[in-house]
């Protein structure tokens, strides 16, 4: 795919996205097998962690430490499952941006699209580097645990996994699951981040396209030039359809990913509350809390990129009315002014992305999450 190539490449190496250009049935079959193996590894780790909760955990420290890993795996598995199940919907969504009214039509629109694409790619690379840094620390800690005879993640199995061969097999499986799960997390979060910001790109292209059209019409009116009324109506109607298609695109993004976002935010709130409490209880044990500290910082960043991108869309979609108001519309015909007025009225209802019914992606929601985490910390501390 031309857009989000880095994200889909990360998906491909993690086994959950078969490139659409592959046509060989044999290669596709082998990749599907690889896909099932990766999903099985992730689901197996999540299930065995859950069993550990049921049958082993018996104190608050173990519960908090294990819950952070378990909830994180639940969110990651949800992301991987959504991408696999809704593959065709994601492909169709990308095609909407590459064809029809949303496709850039001149150099200015291409420049706008390129600006947003480069920004999303740069943010994705930075986030990937941060995740790799965090993953390196977790992997080193996991290797040290393995050398000391401990599994990287606590699990429960109805067999004796202290036997050397079984222990090493499970240890390697967990390390692979953690590494692949981290890349899946990064790919999904930056993909959703990019898809949300593409709404801003389309709104900016819409404003640019409408501004040029109005200027062209104004020049014709001022010059008393002859022009085709039908052509002018077509131009305005295209802009209106483009504006409506942006709302439809945003709604489609929300429909595809809102359940995943719900699980992500619900998990993030639980993890942040637990992690902050755990860090406060073991603040003097630096070696014990180092991994949790890095993980907590990463979780704050993870939530922030969702909320920031959603907030940008809210602001950009509400600014459309102001942008139209400051265009050179006074010399347009009454019908054309009415059409622009309809667009301005529509823009008073901002485009919002939500995590199902739980949270609207905005900086206000991010602030509320921080307050919730702090309040929960105070409750737990008492």
Helices and strands as residue ranges (DSSP letters): H 5-13, H 25-55, H 60-85, H 87-98, G 100-102, H 107-147, H 164-222, H 229-281, H 286-325, H 334-346, E 354-355, E 359-360, H 363-381
